[in-house]
């Protein structure tokens, strides 16, 4: 699993000109799922995101989490995070999980994030979405579940 995390002052996701998810201060997460993702990968990303300290404290240091600042999270499915651009100019998406695997993992990720007590809004899986965001910083991080095995 991969999460592209952006610190935002606000973010909104729309489908067919209808707003389906919106947050104020918090995190916008684009979530990608690959073939061999498992519950351990999901739990790693949920815990990492929920505890990620990328909001400024009173001294201007990134030392506070989303929960610490009373923020929210908007999660949008994003299979293109597994796009392969090494050959040619058209990306290949062989590493992205098929929808029948990706959708349940996406939904479980959102549910597990909600269980941490952080308010979570979502996009619509497999829809053509428009995202409006006001980046804060900007602060953008890529978190990959493979990091859990590399950090030992």
C-alpha positions in Angstrom: 0.0 0.0 0.0 1.0 3.5 -0.7 -0.2 6.7 0.8 0.6 10.1 -0.6 -0.1 12.4 2.3 -0.6 16.2 2.0 -1.0 18.6 4.9 -4.0 20.8 4.0 -5.9 23.8 5.3 -8.9 22.4 3.5 -9.8 19.8 0.8 -12.9 18.8 -1.1 -13.7 15.9 -3.4 -16.5 16.1 -6.0 -18.1 13.7 -8.4 -20.4 15.0 -11.2 -20.2 18.5 -9.7 -21.5 17.2 -6.3 -19.3 17.5 -3.2 -19.1 14.1 -1.6 -16.3 14.8 0.9 -14.8 17.8 2.6 -12.5 18.6 5.4 -10.9 21.7 7.0 -7.4 21.5 8.5 -5.9 18.0 8.2 -4.6 15.5 5.8 -5.5 14.7 2.2 -4.5 11.1 1.6 -4.3 9.5 -1.9 -4.2 5.7 -1.2 -3.0 3.1 -3.6 -3.3 -0.7 -3.2 -1.1 -3.3 -4.9 -1.6 -7.1 -5.4 0.1 -8.5 -2.4 -1.1 -6.0 0.3 -2.3 -7.6 3.4 -3.8 -6.6 6.8 -0.3 -6.0 8.2 0.4 -3.4 5.5 -3.0 -1.7 6.1 -2.4 -1.5 9.9 1.1 -0.2 9.4 -0.2 2.7 7.2 -3.2 3.4 9.5 -1.0 3.7 12.5 1.7 5.7 10.7 -0.9 8.2 9.3 -2.9 8.6 12.5 0.3 9.3 14.6 2.2 11.3 11.9 3.4 14.5 13.5 3.5 17.0 10.7 1.6 19.9 12.2 3.4 22.8 13.9 3.6 23.2 17.6 3.8 26.5 19.4 7.5 26.7 18.5 6.9 26.2 14.8 8.3 22.6 14.8 6.4 19.7 13.2 5.5 18.0 16.4 1.7 17.6 16.4 -0.6 14.9 14.9 -3.9 15.4 13.1 -5.7 14.5 16.3 -3.6 16.9 18.3 -4.8 19.8 16.1 -8.4 18.6 15.9 -8.0 17.9 12.2 -9.7 15.6 9.8 -8.6 13.2 7.0 -9.9 13.0 3.4 -9.0 9.6 1.8 -9.2 9.3 -2.0 -8.4 6.0 -3.8 -5.6 6.5 -6.3 -4.5 3.4 -8.3 -2.1 5.7 -10.3 0.3 5.7 -7.4 1.4 2.3 -8.8 1.9 3.7 -12.3 5.1 2.5 -13.9 6.7 5.1 -16.2 10.1 3.3 -16.8 9.3 2.3 -20.3 7.7 4.6 -22.9 5.5 7.6 -22.2 2.3 5.8 -21.3 2.3 4.6 -17.7 1.5 0.9 -17.0 -0.6 0.0 -14.1 0.2 -3.7 -13.7 1.2 -3.2 -10.1 -2.1 -1.6 -9.0 -4.5 -4.1 -7.5 -7.7 -5.0 -9.3 -10.8 -3.3 -8.0 -12.1 -6.4 -6.3 -9.1 -6.4 -4.0 -8.4 -2.7 -3.9 -11.9 -1.5 -2.9 -12.2 -3.6 0.3 -8.7 -2.6 1.3 -9.6 1.1 0.7 -12.8 0.8 2.7 -11.1 -1.1 5.5 -8.3 1.6 5.6 -11.0 4.3 6.0 -12.8 2.3 8.7 -9.7 1.7 10.7 -8.7 5.4 10.5 -12.2 6.3 11.9 -11.6 3.9 14.8 -8.7 6.1 15.9 -11.2 8.8 16.6 -10.1 11.1 13.7 -13.0 12.3 11.5 -12.6 10.8 8.0 -14.2 11.8 4.7 -13.8 9.9 1.5 -13.9 10.0 -2.2 -15.9 7.5 -4.3 -13.9 4.4 -5.3 -13.3 4.2 -9.1 -15.1 7.4 -9.9 -13.9 10.4 -11.9 -13.2 12.8 -9.1 -12.2 16.4 -8.8 -10.1 17.4 -5.8 -9.8 20.9 -4.6 -7.2 21.5 -1.9 -5.4 24.3 -0.1 -2.0 22.9 0.6 -0.4 23.9 3.9 3.4 24.3 3.8 3.4 22.6 1.4 4.0 19.4 3.3 3.8 16.2 1.1 5.0 12.7 2.1 5.0 9.4 0.4 4.5 6.5 2.8 4.8 3.0 1.5 3.9 -0.2 3.5 7.3 -1.6 2.4 8.8 0.9 4.8 7.7 -1.3 7.7 10.2 -4.0 6.6 13.0 -1.6 5.8 12.9 0.3 9.1 13.9 -2.7 11.3 
